[in-house]
Amino acid sequence: MEFKTPEQEIARFRGRVLAAGVFVFVCFGLLVSRFVWLQVIKHDYYSTRAEDNRISLVPIVPNRGLIVDRNGVVLARNYSAYTLEITPGRIKDLDATIDALAGVIDIEAKDRKRFKKLLEESKTFESLPIRNRLTDEEVARFVAQRYRFPGVDIKARLFRQYPEGTFASHVLGYIGRINDREKQRIEEDDERAANYRGTDHIGKSGLEQSYEDELHGTTGFEQIEVDAGGRAVRSLARTPPVPGRKLVLTLDAKLQKIAEAAFGNRRGALVAIEPGSGGVLALVSMPTFDPNLFVDGIDPQNWDALNNSPDHPLIQRAIYASYPPGSTFKPFMATAALMTGKRSATQAISDPGFFWFGGHQFRDDKKGGHGSVDMAKSIIVSCDTYYYSLANEMGIDAIARTLGQFGFGSRTGIDIAGEASGVLPSPEWKKKHFKKPELQKWYAGETISVGIGQGYNNYTMMQLAHATATLAAGGVMYKPHLVKYVQDPRTNARRVIEPQPLKTIPIKPEHIKVIHDAMVGVNKYGTGARAFAGAQYVAAGKTGTAQVFSLKGAKYESHAVGERLRDHALFIAFAPAEAPKIALAILVENGGFGAESAAPIARQVLDYYLLGKEPAGAAPEQPGAE
C-alpha cells in the first residue's frame, strides 16, 4: 500500500486544477473564436441568409399588351379568372385525387386529357391547371373542402382572349404555356429569365410570337416577410410590373372581316397592301381557326380536328404557302420586256393558238388564237402565245434578273415569322435545288412555261401583293408591315413604324402607263370585266389560273377531275387606277378560272375599301366568266 505525503497530495490537486483550467480555457477559446467567426467574419453572409429566410420575393406577372386594329378595334385582350391547379410532385395518387376533386368541381374528360398533356410537357413541381374559369360557387365549394386536397389550390390568373374568335387568327397567332424548349431558350439569357419568373405563357405564332418582347412587359416583385413555416406575414416592399406595350396595326378589321366572309367556305389567301406605305390592310388565310382554343392548352379532340382536317386550317396560306402565279405573272413579264427592250408596247405577234418550240406545241387557251396581239391586248385577253414567244426571246437569265427586282423569289420581310421565299426559277436555282446531275441542267423548253407563270414558278400571295403594290406605285417598293405603331400604356408614347422604302425599280413612266392602262382594260372589257361591271371607280386587274397537276397534253375539264385537282384561281388588282390606295392579290384553291371565283372577291374588297359598300355575304362565283 502506497502512502503519499501531504505535499504530494497538494501537487496532484494543483495539477488537476491546472488541467481543468486549461480545458475550460480551451473550451471558452473555441466558443469565443466560433463567436468571432460567426458574428464578425461571417456576419454579412449569415445576415443575408437570415434575411433570405425571412423575406420571400414573389414575382408579379405583368398584363400582356393589347392588340388593336388601325381604328382601335380590340383584337386581343386579357381578363382575370380563377383556376383549379394541382402540383403533381406533392400528390401520391394523382388519379385518385382528380377523382375526388371531380366530386367537388365538375371536371370533364377533356379537362383530364388536357391536364395529362400539360403534365407530359412540364415539371412535376409546377402547379398545372385542371379546370379554368371557375365560378364563384365552385370556388366557395372547393375552399370548404380544401383540407382534403393537399397539393391542390385555387389561383387567380390572367387569361388571353381573342374576342373576335376565328377572325384574323393567322395574323394574331396565339399564346400557350411555355414548354421545355422555350424555357431553355429563356434561361440562356439571365435578364430574360428574371423577367419571365412567374410567367407561364408565351407567344407561339403570328404577332403574339413576333412581338413577344413588346407584348410581355416587365415583371414586378413583392418582398413578403414569411414565418418559419413559410407563411406570408406582411408585405415589406413592392416593385410594380410594367404592362406590355399595345400594338396598333395597319390592319383594317372591317376590311379583313369582309375579305374573310367573301371567301365563304372556299380555301385560299388574300393580301391587301397600301402601295404608298407598305402597310398591310388585310391578310387572309382560309380556312381559319379559333386561337382561344390554344390559350389553356388545346384538348386532344380539337387538336385532332384541326391537325387532321383536309383543309389544313393551321397553315398560314398568305405568307407560308406558295403557288404558281398563272397569268397574274404576265403584267410583270410585260414590264420586264419593256425594261430590257425585248419588246415595245406596239410590237405585235400573230397568235395561231399555239407556239412551237423544240418539237413541242405549247397551246393557248383559245382555240384558233387571238390573231394579232400587241402588249396591251396580251394582258387584256391573257394571251399565252405572246408570253411563250416573249419568254423564249428574253431567256431565263433575263427573266430571273428582271423579275427578281419585284421581289419574286425573296422574302418580303413582313413583321411576322414563317414567311416562305417562294421560287423564282433560274439555272442557278435548279442546280442547287436538285441533287441528281441529270436534273440540274436547265432546258430551254422550261423557259417557255415560266413566261406564263407556270413551270417552276411559285410565290406566296404576300409576294404577289407586294409586287402588285410596287407596280401600282410606279416601281417604288415599300417593306410590308402589320404594325403601325407600338404604344406605351403608361405614357402613351408611340414608337411609330415609319414606311420603309426598300428601292425604286428603274421603270420609265411611259412603260408604267402601258401596263396600268392594259390592266385597266382587263377590268373594263377583258377577263375581269364581268366581275367589275358597274364599278364606280377605275380598277386595274389581272386574272390568273394555275394548273394543279400536269395535263400531259389532255384537255382540261374541271367537272371531270376531283375538286382538289382543279385549277387554282388568282387575281391581282389595284385601285383607283389613277392614284392607287390599295393593291391586292387573291388565290382561291381549286377555284377554277381567276375571273370565276377570285375576281368577285376582289370586287367586294375594293367596293368596301373605296366606297364603304358592304356586301351581303360570300362573293358569288361567275361560271364561264373567262
FIRO-9867 format. One line per field, with one value per residue (C-alpha): residue number from 0; z, y, x. Coordinates in Angstrom, 2 decimals. Example, Ala and Ser with C-alpha at 12.3 -4.5 7.8 and 13.67 -1.06 7.14 Angstrom:
// residues 2
k 0, 1;
zz 7.80, 7.14;
yy -4.50, -1.06;
xx 12.30, 13.67;
END
This chain:
// residues 626
k 0, 1, 2, 3, 4, 5, 6, 7, 8, 9, 10, 11, 12, 13, 14, 15, 16, 17, 18, 19, 20, 21, 22, 23, 24, 25, 26, 27, 28, 29, 30, 31, 32, 33, 34, 35, 36, 37, 38, 39, 40, 41, 42, 43, 44, 45, 46, 47, 48, 49, 50, 51, 52, 53, 54, 55, 56, 57, 58, 59, 60, 61, 62, 63, 64, 65, 66, 67, 68, 69, 70, 71, 72, 73, 74, 75, 76, 77, 78, 79, 80, 81, 82, 83, 84, 85, 86, 87, 88, 89, 90, 91, 92, 93, 94, 95, 96, 97, 98, 99, 100, 101, 102, 103, 104, 105, 106, 107, 108, 109, 110, 111, 112, 113, 114, 115, 116, 117, 118, 119, 120, 121, 122, 123, 124, 125, 126, 127, 128, 129, 130, 131, 132, 133, 134, 135, 136, 137, 138, 139, 140, 141, 142, 143, 144, 145, 146, 147, 148, 149, 150, 151, 152, 153, 154, 155, 156, 157, 158, 159, 160, 161, 162, 163, 164, 165, 166, 167, 168, 169, 170, 171, 172, 173, 174, 175, 176, 177, 178, 179, 180, 181, 182, 183, 184, 185, 186, 187, 188, 189, 190, 191, 192, 193, 194, 195, 196, 197, 198, 199, 200, 201, 202, 203, 204, 205, 206, 207, 208, 209, 210, 211, 212, 213, 214, 215, 216, 217, 218, 219, 220, 221, 222, 223, 224, 225, 226, 227, 228, 229, 230, 231, 232, 233, 234, 235, 236, 237, 238, 239, 240, 241, 242, 243, 244, 245, 246, 247, 248, 249, 250, 251, 252, 253, 254, 255, 256, 257, 258, 259, 260, 261, 262, 263, 264, 265, 266, 267, 268, 269, 270, 271, 272, 273, 274, 275, 276, 277, 278, 279, 280, 281, 282, 283, 284, 285, 286, 287, 288, 289, 290, 291, 292, 293, 294, 295, 296, 297, 298, 299, 300, 301, 302, 303, 304, 305, 306, 307, 308, 309, 310, 311, 312, 313, 314, 315, 316, 317, 318, 319, 320, 321, 322, 323, 324, 325, 326, 327, 328, 329, 330, 331, 332, 333, 334, 335, 336, 337, 338, 339, 340, 341, 342, 343, 344, 345, 346, 347, 348, 349, 350, 351, 352, 353, 354, 355, 356, 357, 358, 359, 360, 361, 362, 363, 364, 365, 366, 367, 368, 369, 370, 371, 372, 373, 374, 375, 376, 377, 378, 379, 380, 381, 382, 383, 384, 385, 386, 387, 388, 389, 390, 391, 392, 393, 394, 395, 396, 397, 398, 399, 400, 401, 402, 403, 404, 405, 406, 407, 408, 409, 410, 411, 412, 413, 414, 415, 416, 417, 418, 419, 420, 421, 422, 423, 424, 425, 426, 427, 428, 429, 430, 431, 432, 433, 434, 435, 436, 437, 438, 439, 440, 441, 442, 443, 444, 445, 446, 447, 448, 449, 450, 451, 452, 453, 454, 455, 456, 457, 458, 459, 460, 461, 462, 463, 464, 465, 466, 467, 468, 469, 470, 471, 472, 473, 474, 475, 476, 477, 478, 479, 480, 481, 482, 483, 484, 485, 486, 487, 488, 489, 490, 491, 492, 493, 494, 495, 496, 497, 498, 499, 500, 501, 502, 503, 504, 505, 506, 507, 508, 509, 510, 511, 512, 513, 514, 515, 516, 517, 518, 519, 520, 521, 522, 523, 524, 525, 526, 527, 528, 529, 530, 531, 532, 533, 534, 535, 536, 537, 538, 539, 540, 541, 542, 543, 544, 545, 546, 547, 548, 549, 550, 551, 552, 553, 554, 555, 556, 557, 558, 559, 560, 561, 562, 563, 564, 565, 566, 567, 568, 569, 570, 571, 572, 573, 574, 575, 576, 577, 578, 579, 580, 581, 582, 583, 584, 585, 586, 587, 588, 589, 590, 591, 592, 593, 594, 595, 596, 597, 598, 599, 600, 601, 602, 603, 604, 605, 606, 607, 608, 609, 610, 611, 612, 613, 614, 615, 616, 617, 618, 619, 620, 621, 622, 623, 624, 625;
zz 0.00, -1.13, 1.25, -0.15, 1.78, 2.09, -0.30, -2.92, -2.46, -2.82, -6.02, -7.51, -6.71, -8.23, -11.39, -11.71, -11.18, -13.80, -16.28, -15.67, -16.04, -19.34, -20.56, -19.61, -21.21, -24.42, -24.49, -23.91, -26.50, -29.02, -28.17, -28.47, -31.73, -33.10, -31.92, -33.68, -36.84, -36.91, -35.65, -37.16, -40.02, -41.50, -40.41, -43.89, -45.18, -42.37, -42.09, -45.79, -45.33, -42.41, -44.42, -47.27, -44.94, -43.58, -46.89, -49.96, -53.38, -55.21, -58.95, -60.21, -63.80, -65.99, -68.04, -71.63, -74.15, -76.20, -79.97, -81.79, -85.44, -87.07, -85.83, -82.23, -82.52, -79.83, -81.32, -78.31, -74.64, -71.11, -68.34, -64.85, -63.68, -61.07, -61.93, -60.03, -60.03, -58.96, -58.03, -59.08, -57.01, -53.78, -54.52, -54.10, -56.10, -58.84, -60.39, -57.01, -56.21, -59.53, -58.99, -55.56, -56.98, -59.56, -56.69, -55.68, -59.02, -62.49, -64.27, -67.75, -69.72, -71.93, -68.79, -67.69, -71.14, -71.34, -67.83, -68.74, -71.89, -69.80, -67.29, -70.02, -71.07, -67.58, -64.38, -61.52, -59.08, -61.18, -60.47, -63.51, -64.19, -64.41, -64.59, -65.74, -65.26, -62.05, -60.98, -57.59, -56.44, -57.47, -55.68, -52.48, -52.74, -53.06, -50.28, -47.91, -48.87, -49.25, -46.20, -48.13, -51.02, -50.12, -53.28, -54.85, -54.80, -56.47, -58.16, -59.87, -63.38, -66.30, -69.49, -73.07, -75.10, -78.77, -78.69, -82.43, -82.33, -85.63, -87.12, -88.40, -86.38, -88.66, -88.23, -84.46, -83.73, -80.18, -76.85, -74.99, -71.99, -72.07, -72.96, -72.01, -75.22, -74.80, -71.14, -72.02, -74.55, -71.98, -69.35, -71.72, -71.06, -67.32, -67.76, -69.77, -67.33, -64.46, -66.42, -67.09, -63.43, -62.75, -66.44, -67.82, -71.25, -74.32, -77.89, -80.12, -83.58, -85.55, -83.98, -80.50, -81.24, -83.40, -80.91, -77.73, -76.19, -76.72, -75.52, -72.44, -70.35, -67.29, -64.29, -60.90, -57.47, -53.97, -50.85, -48.46, -44.84, -44.02, -40.78, -40.05, -41.76, -44.94, -44.44, -45.50, -42.58, -44.24, -47.38, -47.00, -50.40, -53.88, -57.33, -59.63, -63.01, -66.24, -68.54, -72.07, -74.89, -77.13, -80.80, -83.13, -86.51, -90.06, -90.47, -91.07, -89.05, -91.06, -94.37, -93.01, -91.99, -95.40, -97.14, -94.95, -95.48, -99.23, -99.37, -97.84, -97.49, -100.07, -99.24, -100.17, -99.27, -99.79, -99.07, -99.42, -99.11, -99.16, -102.14, -100.68, -97.30, -97.32, -94.54, -94.74, -94.77, -94.79, -94.60, -95.01, -94.84, -95.23, -93.51, -90.20, -86.61, -83.12, -81.27, -77.95, -78.11, -77.55, -74.58, -71.91, -73.79, -76.63, -75.84, -77.98, -79.78, -81.06, -81.87, -83.90, -85.70, -86.70, -87.39, -89.44, -91.40, -95.19, -95.43, -93.17, -91.27, -89.29, -92.41, -92.91, -96.64, -97.20, -96.27, -95.91, -98.81, -102.34, -105.62, -109.32, -110.20, -113.55, -115.80, -112.97, -113.87, -117.33, -116.39, -114.74, -117.75, -119.97, -117.71, -117.83, -121.66, -121.76, -119.23, -121.15, -124.57, -125.75, -126.82, -127.47, -126.47, -130.11, -131.35, -132.18, -132.85, -134.80, -132.47, -134.20, -130.88, -130.17, -130.04, -131.40, -129.63, -129.81, -131.47, -128.71, -129.11, -126.28, -126.58, -125.96, -124.01, -127.05, -129.92, -133.12, -131.22, -130.65, -134.03, -133.95, -130.35, -129.01, -125.40, -124.15, -125.81, -124.49, -120.95, -121.59, -123.25, -121.37, -124.50, -123.66, -127.07, -126.69, -123.47, -124.79, -127.51, -125.17, -122.65, -125.47, -126.65, -123.18, -121.91, -118.36, -117.10, -118.10, -116.73, -113.36, -113.17, -114.04, -112.20, -109.14, -108.81, -107.94, -105.02, -106.64, -105.04, -101.96, -98.57, -98.30, -94.69, -93.28, -89.49, -88.68, -88.71, -91.04, -94.43, -97.34, -100.02, -103.00, -106.19, -109.00, -111.27, -112.85, -113.91, -110.64, -108.59, -110.40, -109.89, -106.14, -105.81, -107.44, -106.31, -109.39, -112.11, -114.89, -113.18, -112.54, -116.19, -117.34, -120.61, -122.95, -123.12, -119.39, -120.00, -122.17, -119.29, -116.94, -119.24, -118.37, -114.63, -114.68, -114.60, -111.50, -110.63, -107.04, -104.94, -101.81, -102.02, -99.85, -102.59, -105.34, -103.48, -102.70, -106.38, -107.40, -104.91, -106.32, -109.84, -108.66, -107.03, -110.27, -109.15, -105.60, -103.23, -99.52, -96.89, -95.88, -92.21, -89.99, -87.00, -87.39, -84.01, -80.58, -77.68, -74.03, -71.97, -69.11, -71.04, -74.37, -76.04, -79.50, -81.48, -84.99, -87.69, -90.44, -94.07, -95.21, -98.94, -99.99, -103.50, -106.69, -109.71, -112.78, -114.92, -117.31, -116.61, -120.17, -119.64, -116.35, -118.16, -120.80, -118.11, -115.99, -118.99, -120.04, -116.54, -116.52, -119.83, -118.15, -115.84, -118.49, -121.39, -120.68, -118.45, -115.34, -117.00, -115.67, -112.07, -112.28, -114.28, -112.98, -110.62, -109.53, -109.67, -112.14, -111.06, -112.71, -112.53, -113.98, -113.75, -113.37, -113.49, -112.27, -113.01, -110.01, -111.97, -115.41, -118.13, -120.31, -123.48, -122.43, -122.45, -119.03, -118.00, -114.48, -113.93, -114.94, -112.19, -108.43, -106.61, -105.13, -108.59, -110.19, -111.15, -108.66, -109.32, -108.90, -109.26, -108.69, -108.63, -107.54, -107.33, -108.03, -111.07, -111.38, -107.73, -106.10, -102.43, -102.25, -104.07, -103.54, -104.56, -104.15, -104.55, -104.32, -104.09, -106.78, -107.61, -111.39, -113.57, -111.88, -113.18, -111.91, -108.18, -107.33, -109.15, -107.41, -104.04, -105.17, -106.22, -102.74, -101.01, -103.25, -103.07, -99.29, -99.08, -101.68, -101.34, -97.89, -99.60, -97.50, -99.33, -98.24, -97.95, -99.72, -103.18, -105.81, -108.37, -112.04, -114.10, -117.59, -116.82, -118.51;
yy 0.00, 3.41, 6.37, 9.94, 12.86, 15.95, 17.77, 15.14, 15.33, 19.11, 18.86, 16.32, 18.54, 21.56, 19.55, 18.56, 22.13, 23.34, 20.70, 21.60, 25.28, 24.66, 22.56, 25.25, 27.94, 25.98, 25.40, 29.06, 29.94, 27.72, 29.28, 32.80, 32.03, 30.50, 33.54, 35.84, 33.69, 33.80, 37.32, 39.23, 37.41, 35.78, 38.49, 39.66, 36.13, 34.91, 38.13, 37.80, 34.15, 35.07, 37.86, 35.45, 33.04, 35.83, 37.52, 35.90, 37.58, 36.96, 37.82, 39.86, 38.94, 42.00, 42.41, 41.37, 44.21, 44.64, 44.24, 46.61, 47.39, 50.78, 52.05, 50.87, 47.66, 45.29, 42.01, 40.54, 41.41, 39.96, 39.04, 37.60, 34.29, 31.57, 28.26, 24.97, 23.87, 20.71, 20.41, 16.78, 16.48, 16.99, 14.26, 10.49, 9.23, 11.73, 9.82, 9.30, 13.00, 14.02, 11.56, 13.07, 16.61, 15.67, 15.14, 18.78, 20.58, 19.48, 18.01, 16.70, 14.08, 16.77, 18.54, 15.33, 14.79, 18.36, 18.10, 14.91, 16.57, 19.50, 17.05, 15.39, 18.77, 20.18, 19.53, 17.74, 20.58, 23.10, 23.67, 22.84, 23.88, 21.14, 23.50, 27.11, 29.90, 28.64, 30.23, 31.89, 28.97, 26.46, 28.48, 28.52, 24.79, 23.94, 26.29, 24.48, 21.15, 22.40, 20.42, 17.19, 18.17, 18.97, 19.98, 21.43, 25.12, 27.88, 30.71, 33.91, 34.05, 36.44, 34.87, 35.95, 36.33, 36.87, 38.43, 38.05, 34.27, 32.90, 36.39, 37.13, 34.22, 33.66, 37.30, 37.47, 33.99, 32.73, 32.24, 28.96, 27.51, 27.73, 24.32, 22.92, 24.05, 27.62, 27.57, 26.57, 29.39, 31.90, 30.69, 31.22, 34.95, 35.81, 39.12, 37.50, 34.59, 37.05, 38.86, 35.60, 34.48, 33.67, 33.83, 30.56, 31.65, 32.91, 33.89, 30.81, 32.19, 35.29, 38.74, 37.19, 35.45, 38.08, 40.91, 38.82, 41.19, 44.20, 42.46, 40.70, 43.75, 43.80, 41.55, 43.24, 41.86, 41.96, 41.40, 39.25, 38.54, 34.90, 32.92, 29.72, 27.74, 29.80, 31.54, 35.17, 37.60, 41.01, 42.85, 44.77, 46.37, 46.21, 46.95, 47.12, 45.34, 47.30, 46.19, 45.09, 47.60, 47.91, 47.01, 49.22, 47.51, 48.78, 46.12, 47.34, 44.92, 45.61, 45.12, 41.91, 40.64, 41.41, 39.70, 36.59, 36.47, 36.87, 33.51, 31.68, 28.02, 28.25, 27.77, 30.39, 33.57, 37.32, 40.12, 43.81, 46.50, 50.31, 50.92, 54.20, 52.85, 49.05, 48.88, 45.63, 46.33, 42.73, 39.40, 36.43, 32.72, 30.48, 28.43, 29.95, 28.65, 29.85, 30.92, 30.85, 27.04, 27.21, 29.59, 26.97, 24.13, 22.71, 19.48, 16.37, 16.40, 19.94, 19.35, 16.24, 18.10, 20.94, 18.83, 16.15, 18.41, 18.03, 21.82, 22.36, 25.40, 25.81, 26.60, 30.30, 30.28, 34.01, 34.01, 30.37, 28.52, 29.23, 28.72, 29.19, 32.71, 31.75, 34.66, 37.23, 36.95, 38.44, 42.16, 41.69, 39.80, 42.62, 45.21, 43.22, 43.14, 46.93, 47.41, 45.16, 46.43, 42.95, 44.22, 47.59, 48.27, 48.35, 45.36, 42.64, 38.92, 36.73, 34.20, 30.99, 29.46, 27.72, 28.12, 25.56, 25.00, 22.01, 19.84, 20.53, 22.51, 24.96, 25.69, 28.89, 28.67, 29.97, 27.56, 29.33, 32.02, 35.75, 36.97, 39.99, 40.65, 43.63, 44.10, 45.70, 43.05, 40.28, 41.39, 42.19, 38.83, 36.94, 35.60, 32.70, 32.57, 36.14, 35.19, 31.86, 33.73, 36.57, 34.15, 32.45, 35.79, 37.02, 33.82, 32.53, 34.63, 37.94, 36.83, 35.86, 39.01, 41.45, 39.77, 39.38, 43.18, 42.93, 40.66, 37.39, 34.53, 36.56, 37.07, 40.46, 40.96, 41.35, 41.58, 38.13, 34.89, 31.94, 33.65, 31.42, 32.63, 31.09, 30.12, 32.41, 29.75, 30.10, 27.73, 28.51, 27.70, 24.39, 23.42, 23.99, 22.52, 19.12, 16.58, 14.36, 15.86, 14.94, 17.02, 20.03, 21.10, 23.89, 23.15, 25.94, 24.46, 25.08, 28.80, 28.78, 27.71, 30.22, 33.01, 32.32, 31.89, 28.10, 25.73, 26.11, 29.50, 29.50, 32.54, 33.43, 35.77, 38.13, 38.29, 38.69, 41.50, 43.12, 43.06, 44.37, 47.24, 48.06, 48.11, 50.29, 52.73, 53.14, 50.95, 52.27, 49.29, 49.58, 46.96, 45.43, 45.66, 44.84, 47.05, 50.77, 51.77, 50.38, 52.32, 52.51, 52.09, 54.27, 57.29, 56.74, 57.34, 55.82, 54.07, 54.59, 52.07, 54.51, 53.43, 51.97, 52.36, 49.46, 50.62, 52.18, 49.92, 51.88, 51.76, 54.59, 56.37, 55.70, 51.99, 52.06, 53.75, 50.97, 48.29, 50.27, 51.00, 47.36, 46.22, 48.76, 47.22, 43.81, 45.07, 47.17, 44.75, 41.87, 38.81, 40.81, 42.83, 40.77, 40.95, 44.76, 45.65, 48.90, 49.71, 53.38, 53.60, 52.58, 49.44, 47.77, 43.98, 40.72, 37.28, 34.11, 30.38, 27.98, 24.27, 21.97, 18.93, 18.29, 17.54, 15.82, 17.01, 16.21, 18.84, 20.22, 19.66, 20.94, 18.76, 15.65, 15.91, 15.82, 19.11, 19.08, 18.65, 21.61, 24.73, 27.48, 30.85, 34.04, 37.76, 40.85, 44.41, 47.99, 50.94, 53.68, 53.10, 56.79, 57.09, 53.63, 53.43, 49.65, 46.76, 43.12, 39.54, 36.71, 32.97, 30.55, 26.96, 24.77, 27.71, 27.29, 30.39, 33.53, 35.56, 32.95, 32.92, 35.24, 38.45, 38.65, 38.57, 41.45, 43.42, 43.09, 44.11, 47.14, 48.20, 48.34, 49.99, 52.68, 53.18, 51.79, 49.38, 46.27, 43.01, 40.76, 37.62, 35.49, 36.62, 34.73, 32.65, 33.59, 30.38, 30.82, 34.28, 33.63;
xx 0.00, 1.37, 1.21, 1.54, 2.75, 0.56, 2.86, 2.29, -1.47, -1.36, 0.78, -1.65, -4.59, -2.90, -2.16, -5.78, -6.94, -4.46, -5.63, -9.27, -8.45, -6.65, -9.57, -12.08, -9.89, -9.59, -13.34, -14.06, -11.42, -13.17, -16.50, -15.08, -13.34, -16.55, -18.44, -15.95, -16.18, -19.95, -20.57, -17.64, -16.01, -19.17, -21.56, -22.53, -23.02, -25.24, -27.20, -28.03, -29.04, -31.22, -32.82, -33.43, -35.17, -37.29, -38.10, -39.57, -39.52, -42.77, -42.89, -45.85, -46.64, -47.37, -50.52, -49.87, -50.18, -53.34, -53.54, -55.91, -56.58, -55.93, -59.30, -58.90, -60.94, -59.59, -58.38, -56.52, -57.04, -56.76, -59.17, -58.78, -60.31, -59.82, -58.16, -58.04, -54.40, -52.58, -48.90, -48.19, -44.99, -46.97, -49.53, -49.04, -52.00, -52.82, -55.73, -57.40, -57.03, -58.58, -61.44, -62.05, -61.88, -64.49, -66.89, -66.48, -66.00, -67.07, -64.06, -64.81, -62.91, -61.37, -60.06, -58.32, -56.80, -55.55, -54.08, -52.19, -50.86, -49.61, -48.13, -46.07, -44.64, -43.96, -42.06, -43.80, -43.12, -45.07, -48.72, -50.82, -54.42, -57.02, -60.02, -60.07, -62.55, -64.20, -67.46, -67.77, -69.90, -67.24, -64.55, -66.63, -67.29, -63.61, -62.50, -64.85, -63.17, -59.61, -58.32, -58.95, -56.68, -53.06, -51.21, -54.37, -55.13, -57.11, -55.19, -56.21, -54.74, -54.80, -56.10, -55.60, -58.75, -59.36, -62.84, -63.43, -62.88, -61.65, -61.19, -57.64, -56.27, -53.29, -52.27, -52.75, -51.41, -51.93, -50.19, -49.71, -47.90, -44.11, -42.65, -39.24, -37.56, -38.81, -37.84, -34.28, -34.10, -35.34, -32.87, -29.95, -30.36, -30.21, -32.04, -34.82, -35.03, -35.55, -38.25, -40.12, -40.28, -43.91, -44.85, -46.19, -47.46, -45.61, -46.47, -46.48, -47.30, -48.29, -47.93, -48.12, -44.81, -43.08, -43.78, -43.38, -40.82, -43.09, -46.26, -44.86, -43.89, -41.60, -42.21, -42.65, -41.67, -43.09, -40.99, -43.01, -41.97, -42.61, -42.61, -40.66, -43.41, -43.08, -46.43, -46.68, -46.73, -46.65, -45.60, -42.33, -41.88, -43.37, -41.98, -45.00, -44.89, -44.74, -47.57, -46.76, -46.99, -50.01, -49.72, -51.73, -51.96, -52.18, -54.88, -58.45, -60.62, -63.77, -61.96, -60.43, -63.89, -65.35, -62.45, -62.77, -66.54, -66.08, -64.29, -67.26, -66.29, -63.53, -59.86, -57.30, -55.47, -55.69, -53.23, -54.15, -51.46, -51.27, -48.93, -47.68, -46.56, -46.38, -48.99, -50.94, -54.69, -55.88, -54.11, -56.43, -55.74, -58.79, -59.98, -59.12, -59.24, -60.12, -56.92, -58.83, -58.59, -54.81, -54.67, -55.47, -53.80, -55.86, -57.72, -56.99, -60.36, -59.96, -56.29, -57.13, -59.91, -57.56, -54.50, -56.24, -58.56, -58.04, -58.42, -55.35, -56.70, -53.47, -51.40, -50.79, -51.52, -50.87, -47.18, -46.16, -47.79, -46.57, -48.41, -47.75, -48.98, -50.51, -51.40, -51.09, -47.38, -47.96, -48.02, -44.64, -43.28, -44.52, -42.86, -39.61, -39.83, -40.14, -37.33, -34.94, -36.01, -37.05, -40.45, -42.07, -45.65, -46.82, -44.86, -47.39, -47.28, -49.67, -51.26, -52.42, -53.40, -50.13, -46.34, -43.94, -40.63, -38.29, -40.92, -43.42, -46.63, -47.41, -51.13, -53.03, -56.29, -58.22, -58.51, -57.51, -55.66, -56.25, -54.99, -52.68, -51.66, -49.69, -48.65, -51.89, -54.04, -51.78, -52.68, -56.35, -57.18, -54.43, -52.75, -50.42, -48.75, -47.49, -45.69, -44.40, -42.56, -41.54, -40.03, -38.12, -36.75, -35.80, -34.22, -34.36, -31.43, -33.01, -36.39, -34.91, -32.78, -35.60, -38.49, -36.28, -36.34, -40.06, -39.28, -40.28, -38.37, -37.37, -38.97, -40.64, -39.53, -43.05, -43.05, -44.45, -42.49, -42.87, -42.61, -41.57, -39.19, -41.01, -39.21, -38.09, -36.60, -33.18, -30.39, -28.58, -31.70, -32.18, -28.55, -28.87, -32.35, -31.83, -29.23, -29.06, -26.79, -29.23, -31.93, -29.69, -29.50, -31.80, -33.59, -34.69, -38.20, -38.62, -38.28, -41.41, -43.69, -42.09, -43.32, -46.99, -46.44, -46.26, -43.29, -41.17, -42.71, -44.01, -44.80, -46.72, -49.72, -47.66, -45.02, -47.60, -49.39, -46.03, -45.06, -48.51, -48.24, -44.79, -46.19, -49.10, -46.63, -44.68, -41.76, -41.36, -41.17, -42.02, -41.35, -44.71, -45.63, -48.60, -47.81, -48.44, -47.01, -46.18, -47.66, -46.53, -49.74, -48.40, -47.13, -48.95, -45.57, -45.52, -42.81, -44.08, -43.16, -42.32, -42.93, -39.65, -38.90, -36.70, -35.84, -37.15, -37.16, -36.00, -39.14, -39.89, -43.21, -44.38, -43.78, -45.70, -48.59, -48.69, -49.01, -51.51, -53.72, -53.69, -54.65, -57.49, -58.56, -58.72, -61.48, -63.25, -63.51, -61.13, -61.19, -62.18, -64.97, -67.88, -66.68, -66.17, -69.25, -70.78, -67.90, -67.93, -64.13, -61.46, -59.62, -56.64, -56.51, -55.30, -56.85, -54.83, -55.44, -52.79, -52.64, -52.51, -51.28, -49.87, -52.44, -49.79, -51.48, -55.04, -57.79, -58.70, -62.32, -62.97, -66.03, -64.06, -61.44, -61.70, -62.28, -58.77, -57.22, -58.98, -57.04, -56.29, -57.96, -55.91, -56.46, -54.32, -55.66, -55.06, -57.42, -58.20, -56.01, -55.04, -53.90, -53.82, -54.80, -54.94, -53.27, -54.13, -53.51, -56.02, -55.84, -58.77, -57.54, -59.11, -61.37, -61.11, -60.70, -59.43, -62.35, -64.76, -64.04, -61.10, -62.12, -65.57, -63.78, -61.57, -64.65, -66.22, -62.99, -62.42, -66.08, -65.87, -62.44, -63.13, -66.90, -67.80, -70.18, -70.80, -71.63, -74.48, -72.32, -69.76, -68.70, -70.75, -68.92, -69.32, -69.26, -67.92, -66.55, -63.19;
END
